[in-house]
Amino acid sequence: MSRRSAAVVWLAALACGDDLAAPRDAAPCRADECAPYACGPADSCLTTCDTADDCAPAHVCQGGACLGTECTADSALEVCGPYACIAGDCAADCAIGPCADGYYCRGNDSECVPHCSEPDDPLCDGYLCNVEVGECEQICDDQLPCAAGHDCDASGHCQPAAAL
């Protein structure tokens, strides 16, 4: 490379600043992808915080970690319903955190649902309650009937007896 070519490359680097080091196809940082932290330098997500400015909106910096302000351990049941309060944010499903007392995590859809306590428990909406585990059955058939006042339709769903 000639001196002139080297000088042109050097001047181009000065003119462009850090843009030469950044990949051209890098997408800008999106704050919702970084939560509970904010976007940092070079469009990357921060992983620790010094102030609330290093955190996503509705989060505070406490001990180097961004915590949500949506719920606390004391307000979790009132604010999050059957779902857990994790680092100040209500969990969206029970794959993320445990369910509140009186609820269990139904694994096929990661939903927190109430424990039932008697075979014809109204919580089960016409299905039988498996009292041993506190879960409502999700289907009905010849071997697994519906709760009193309900009948099993052809698709395996419990319907009020008057509806069939």
N, C-alpha and C positions, 0 to 999 in steps of 0.2 A: 504494500500500500504506500502510495506516495505521501509526501508531507502535506500536500494540498488536500488529498482525499481524507487523511487523518484529521486535518483541521476542520473540514466540512462535517465529518461525523461528530467531532467534539462539539462544534457549534450547534449542531442539530440536537444533541443531547442536552446542552444548556438551554436551548429554546423550549424544548418539550418538558423539561423538568423530570419529574418522576414518572411521567406517562410512558416512557420507554420501558420501564421496569414492570409496569402493570400489564397483565394480559389484555389484549384488545377485546376479547369476548367475555370478560368478567362482568357479571350482572351487578348492578348496584345493590348494596345491602338493603334488605327490607326489614323494618323494625319488627313486624309480626313474626318473622322467622327467627329472630334473636331472643324474643321474650323468654325469660324475664329480664334479660339484659338488653342494652341498647347497641346500636351499631357503633363500631369503633373506627380507628384509622384504617385506610386502605379497604374500606367497605367490607370489613369482617366483623363478626359478632364479638362483643366483649365477653369475658368469662368470669370476671371479678369486678367489684365496684369499690370506689372510694367515696363517691357522693351519689345522690339520687339521680343526677344527670347521666350516670353510667347505667341507669336502669330504664326499663320500658315504662311507659305511662302506667299509673296506678300501682307502682312498685317503689319500695324504699330500699336504701342500702343499709344493711345491718350486718356488722361483722364481716364485711367483704363479700356478702352475698345479697343478691336482689330478692326481696320478699314481697309478695303481693299484699294488698291491703283489703282484699275482698272479704276475708274471714279470719277468725282466730280459733283456737281450740275451744274456747267458751261459746263462740257464736256459730260453730260449724253446723250443728243440726238445724238451727234456725235459718241460716243463710244458704247452706249447701244441700239441705234436705237429706236424703239418704247417702250422699257421697262424702268422701273425706275432704278435709281442708289440708292441703299440702303446701307448705311454705307460703301461706297466705292466700292461696288460690284454690277455688273449689275444683275438685277433679271432675272431669267430664264423664268418666266411666270408671268401673271398678278394676279395670286392667291397670290403671295408674296407681290407685290407692285403695285401702280397705273401705268397706261400707260402714255406715253408722251402726250403733247398737240396735238390734231389732231387725236388721236387714242382712241379706246374704247376697253374694255376687253370683248371678246366674251367668255361668261361663259361656254359653253359646252366643250371648249378645253383650256381655260385660255390663249388664244393667244391675243396679242395686234394687232388689225387690224385698218386700217385707217378709219376715218369717210368719208362717201360718202355724196355728196351734191346735186345730181340731179338724176332723175329716171334712166337715161341711163349712169350713171357715169362709166367711164372706170375702176375705181378701183374695181368694182364688177364683172369684168371678165364675162360679159354676163348675170348676174342675175340683177334683179331690185334693186334699192336702195330705202329703206324705208326712205324717206327724213325726216320724223318727228323725227326719232331717230338717223339718220345718219348711219344706218347699212345696209349692203348688205343682201338681202334675201339669204338663203342657199339652197332653193329648188325651183322647179317650178312645176306647175300642171295646170289643166284647169282654175282654179280661179286665179292663180298667174303666169302670163306669164313671159317670159324672156325679156331682154332688146332688143332694135331694132337690127336686124341683127343676132339674135340668136333664136334657136328653142329648145323646151323642148323635151328631148328624153324620152324613155319609163321608164327609171330609175329615172326621176325627176331631171336631170342635164341639164343645159343650155349648148348648143353646138353651135358653129358658124353655121349659116344656110347652108353654103356650105358643111359642114362635115356630114350632115344627109342624 
